[in-house]
């Protein structure tokens, strides 16, 4: 029978490296929105098609960056759950074994 073990150290390291990604993506979205707004301000009012294209670009790309930020935040949260769940399982098994042999384990 195969035995599987979660590499909680590796998962924790990945979680730490991803932790700042959501904020970075949100900062990029804000910067992009400001940049496109500046570009729209520089466009002649008679260039209605260009203004619409810039607005569409802003909505799509800023929205996409926010979606990626949300996905990264969810991934970080899922990694937290994996590590916490693994530790809880290990603690539960240790407590069960200690109860079988009559030891008390502080939880």
C-alpha positions as CSV (number, residue, x, y, z in Angstrom):
1,X,0.0,0.0,0.0
2,X,1.4,3.4,-1.0
3,X,1.8,6.0,1.7
4,X,1.3,9.7,0.9
5,X,2.5,12.6,2.9
6,X,1.9,16.3,2.4
7,X,5.2,18.3,2.2
8,X,3.9,20.9,4.6
9,X,7.3,22.7,4.6
10,X,7.3,23.0,0.8
11,X,3.6,24.0,0.8
12,X,4.4,26.7,3.5
13,X,7.3,28.0,1.4
14,X,5.1,28.2,-1.7
15,X,2.4,29.9,0.3
16,X,4.9,32.5,1.6
17,X,6.2,33.2,-1.9
18,X,2.6,33.7,-3.2
19,X,1.4,35.7,-0.3
20,X,2.3,39.1,-1.9
21,X,0.9,38.2,-5.4
22,X,-2.7,39.4,-4.8
23,X,-1.6,42.8,-3.7
24,X,0.9,43.1,-6.5
25,X,-1.8,42.2,-9.1
26,X,-4.2,44.8,-7.5
27,X,-1.5,47.4,-7.6
28,X,-0.9,46.6,-11.3
29,X,-4.7,46.9,-11.9
30,X,-4.7,50.4,-10.3
31,X,-1.7,51.5,-12.2
32,X,-3.2,50.3,-15.5
33,X,-6.5,52.0,-14.8
34,X,-4.7,55.3,-14.0
35,X,-2.6,55.0,-17.1
36,X,-5.5,54.3,-19.4
37,X,-7.5,57.2,-17.9
38,X,-4.5,59.5,-18.6
39,X,-4.5,58.2,-22.2
40,X,-8.2,58.9,-22.5
41,X,-7.6,62.4,-21.2
42,X,-5.0,63.0,-23.9
43,X,-7.3,61.8,-26.8
44,X,-9.2,64.4,-28.8
45,X,-12.9,64.5,-28.0
46,X,-13.7,63.9,-31.7
47,X,-12.0,60.5,-31.5
48,X,-15.0,58.7,-30.0
49,X,-14.0,55.3,-31.4
50,X,-10.6,55.5,-29.8
51,X,-12.1,56.6,-26.5
52,X,-14.5,53.6,-26.5
53,X,-11.6,51.2,-27.4
54,X,-9.5,52.6,-24.5
55,X,-12.4,52.2,-22.1
56,X,-13.0,48.6,-23.3
57,X,-9.3,47.9,-22.9
58,X,-9.4,49.3,-19.4
59,X,-12.5,47.4,-18.3
60,X,-11.3,44.1,-19.6
61,X,-7.7,44.2,-18.5
62,X,-8.2,45.8,-15.1
63,X,-11.0,43.3,-14.5
64,X,-8.7,40.5,-15.5
65,X,-6.0,41.6,-13.2
66,X,-8.5,41.7,-10.3
67,X,-9.7,38.2,-11.2
68,X,-6.1,36.9,-11.2
69,X,-5.6,38.6,-7.8
70,X,-8.7,36.9,-6.5
71,X,-7.5,33.6,-7.8
72,X,-4.0,34.0,-6.2
73,X,-5.7,35.0,-2.9
74,X,-7.9,31.9,-3.1
75,X,-4.8,29.7,-3.8
76,X,-3.0,31.1,-0.8
77,X,-6.0,30.4,1.3
78,X,-6.3,26.8,0.0
79,X,-2.6,26.3,0.8
80,X,-3.2,27.4,4.3
81,X,-6.0,24.9,4.6
82,X,-3.8,22.1,3.3
83,X,-1.1,22.8,5.9
84,X,-3.5,23.3,8.7
85,X,-5.5,20.2,7.9
86,X,-2.3,18.1,7.6
87,X,-1.1,19.3,11.0
88,X,-4.6,18.7,12.6
89,X,-4.5,15.2,11.2
90,X,-1.0,14.5,12.6
91,X,-2.1,15.8,16.0
92,X,-5.2,13.7,15.9
93,X,-3.3,10.6,15.1
94,X,-0.7,11.3,17.8
95,X,-3.5,11.8,20.4
96,X,-5.2,8.6,19.3
97,X,-2.0,6.6,19.6
98,X,-1.2,8.1,23.0
99,X,-4.7,7.3,24.3
100,X,-4.2,3.7,23.2
101,X,-1.0,3.4,25.3
102,X,-2.3,5.6,28.2
103,X,-0.3,8.8,27.7
104,X,-1.8,12.3,28.0
105,X,-1.0,14.7,25.2
106,X,-1.5,18.4,25.5
107,X,-3.6,19.6,22.5
